[in-house]
Amino acid sequence: MTSSDRFVLLTQPAPRVVTIAAGLSRQGYEPLVLPFSTLETAPFVDAVAVVRSRIFCSRDRAAPEEPTWDLVVFVSPSAVVAFQGEAPSSDLSQWSDAIAVATVGPGTLDALTTGGLTPSVRRLAPKQSPWDARSLLDSILEEGVRPRRVLVIGGSTSGTDWAAEFLAMGILCEYLTAYRNHFCEPDSAAVERLYALCQEQAAWVGVVTQAPTAAALNRLASDWPIKVRRWMHAQPFLTIHPRIEQSLIDAGFHSTQRIAPGASALHAALSSNLWSTPRKSP
C-alpha cells in the first residue's frame, strides 16, 4: 500500500502537530494537518524562566539554590514544549535528580524524553487508562511517593482542578501556567483537501485530542453536501480519553477508538486493520 492510500487527519494544536505529522510521514502515511488551536507561550516566558532556575542544576550538577518542589507534574506534551521554550538554558538534561517528574500519559513522557530529561530522574505516570489527574494521583500513592510540595505545569484552564486534588491529599500544590491555547482559523488548503477526500469517498483516519475539535469539525462541514458530510462522519477517529470520545459521538462520528497517548500507541493503532475496514456513509 502506498502512502497516498493512508491519509491521517491530524487536529492536534500547532505547532506540536507539525512534529507529529513529520513522524507519520516517515512511517509512510500522508498526514493532513488541520489544527483548530495554537499554543501561545509569550505571556508566560518570564514566569517559566524563574521556575526553571529553581529546578535545573548548575553546570557542576549541584542542587538548585532556591527551596523547590519534591515533584513536578506535566499535564500534557504542550506543557513540556512550553516549559522548554527556545532558550539555550532550557535543556531538560539539567533537571535536578532530587525532583521527581510525573505525567498524565505516555505522550507527555515521550516529550520529556525527547527534550533530554536524563534517565536518573524518577518518573511517575498512570499505568493504564484513563489518562487523567485521578489516575496519576492513584499511581503516585501506589508507588509510595508522598511529596510535600508539588508543582503542576500546564495551560491556562486546569490549575484549580489540579490544586484541589492535591490539597485533598494534604499536599501543598502550586500551579504554573506555561501556555494557553487560542482558537485558530483552519487552513483553507487543508479544508479543501479534506473536502476532496470525502467527496471522492477516500478512506482516512482522524485523530482528535481535544473535546472541542469534534464540534469544530462539524461547523467546518456545515455547508458541505450531505453525502460528503456523511462520509466524514463515517471515518474512524482515534482519541485518548472517554470525555473526548463522547464529544465525537455526540457530534455524530460513530466510529471511534480510544488509544493510549503517545506516538507508539498512535502508530500501533494506524498499523491495525483500520485501513482494511470497508467504509460507507450512514
ChimeraX attribute file (.defattr): number of C-alpha atoms within 10 A of each C-alpha:
attribute: neighborCount
match mode: 1-to-1
recipient: residues
	/A:1	8
	/A:2	8
	/A:3	14
	/A:4	10
	/A:5	14
	/A:6	18
	/A:7	21
	/A:8	21
	/A:9	20
	/A:10	20
	/A:11	22
	/A:12	22
	/A:13	23
	/A:14	20
	/A:15	15
	/A:16	15
	/A:17	18
	/A:18	16
	/A:19	11
	/A:20	17
	/A:21	20
	/A:22	13
	/A:23	15
	/A:24	19
	/A:25	14
	/A:26	10
	/A:27	12
	/A:28	15
	/A:29	20
	/A:30	20
	/A:31	24
	/A:32	20
	/A:33	23
	/A:34	23
	/A:35	24
	/A:36	21
	/A:37	21
	/A:38	19
	/A:39	21
	/A:40	17
	/A:41	20
	/A:42	12
	/A:43	12
	/A:44	16
	/A:45	17
	/A:46	11
	/A:47	13
	/A:48	21
	/A:49	16
	/A:50	10
	/A:51	16
	/A:52	20
	/A:53	17
	/A:54	17
	/A:55	23
	/A:56	23
	/A:57	20
	/A:58	14
	/A:59	7
	/A:60	7
	/A:61	12
	/A:62	11
	/A:63	18
	/A:64	17
	/A:65	12
	/A:66	10
	/A:67	9
	/A:68	18
	/A:69	19
	/A:70	16
	/A:71	22
	/A:72	24
	/A:73	24
	/A:74	23
	/A:75	23
	/A:76	20
	/A:77	23
	/A:78	27
	/A:79	26
	/A:80	24
	/A:81	20
	/A:82	23
	/A:83	26
	/A:84	21
	/A:85	18
	/A:86	10
	/A:87	9
	/A:88	7
	/A:89	13
	/A:90	19
	/A:91	16
	/A:92	21
	/A:93	18
	/A:94	19
	/A:95	26
	/A:96	21
	/A:97	19
	/A:98	17
	/A:99	19
	/A:100	20
	/A:101	23
	/A:102	22
	/A:103	26
	/A:104	27
	/A:105	28
	/A:106	22
	/A:107	20
	/A:108	23
	/A:109	24
	/A:110	18
	/A:111	19
	/A:112	22
	/A:113	14
	/A:114	11
	/A:115	16
	/A:116	14
	/A:117	20
	/A:118	15
	/A:119	10
	/A:120	12
	/A:121	15
	/A:122	13
	/A:123	16
	/A:124	22
	/A:125	24
	/A:126	21
	/A:127	14
	/A:128	13
	/A:129	16
	/A:130	19
	/A:131	21
	/A:132	16
	/A:133	20
	/A:134	15
	/A:135	17
	/A:136	23
	/A:137	21
	/A:138	13
	/A:139	19
	/A:140	17
	/A:141	11
	/A:142	9
	/A:143	11
	/A:144	8
	/A:145	14
	/A:146	13
	/A:147	19
	/A:148	13
	/A:149	16
	/A:150	22
	/A:151	21
	/A:152	25
	/A:153	27
	/A:154	25
	/A:155	23
	/A:156	14
	/A:157	11
	/A:158	14
	/A:159	17
	/A:160	11
	/A:161	10
	/A:162	21
	/A:163	18
	/A:164	14
	/A:165	15
	/A:166	21
	/A:167	11
	/A:168	9
	/A:169	10
	/A:170	13
	/A:171	16
	/A:172	16
	/A:173	21
	/A:174	18
	/A:175	19
	/A:176	19
	/A:177	23
	/A:178	28
	/A:179	25
	/A:180	21
	/A:181	17
	/A:182	13
	/A:183	12
	/A:184	13
	/A:185	12
	/A:186	17
	/A:187	12
	/A:188	10
	/A:189	12
	/A:190	15
	/A:191	17
	/A:192	11
	/A:193	12
	/A:194	21
	/A:195	20
	/A:196	13
	/A:197	17
	/A:198	22
	/A:199	17
	/A:200	11
	/A:201	17
	/A:202	16
	/A:203	23
	/A:204	24
	/A:205	21
	/A:206	18
	/A:207	19
	/A:208	23
	/A:209	18
	/A:210	20
	/A:211	17
	/A:212	14
	/A:213	21
	/A:214	23
	/A:215	15
	/A:216	14
	/A:217	19
	/A:218	18
	/A:219	11
	/A:220	15
	/A:221	18
	/A:222	11
	/A:223	10
	/A:224	15
	/A:225	11
	/A:226	12
	/A:227	13
	/A:228	19
	/A:229	19
	/A:230	19
	/A:231	22
	/A:232	28
	/A:233	22
	/A:234	21
	/A:235	24
	/A:236	20
	/A:237	22
	/A:238	22
	/A:239	23
	/A:240	23
	/A:241	21
	/A:242	15
	/A:243	13
	/A:244	20
	/A:245	25
	/A:246	16
	/A:247	18
	/A:248	27
	/A:249	15
	/A:250	12
	/A:251	16
	/A:252	16
	/A:253	21
	/A:254	16
	/A:255	15
	/A:256	19
	/A:257	15
	/A:258	16
	/A:259	16
	/A:260	20
	/A:261	23
	/A:262	18
	/A:263	16
	/A:264	13
	/A:265	15
	/A:266	19
	/A:267	13
	/A:268	10
	/A:269	16
	/A:270	17
	/A:271	11
	/A:272	10
	/A:273	8
	/A:274	17
	/A:275	17
	/A:276	8
	/A:277	11
	/A:278	8
	/A:279	17
	/A:280	13
	/A:281	14
	/A:282	9
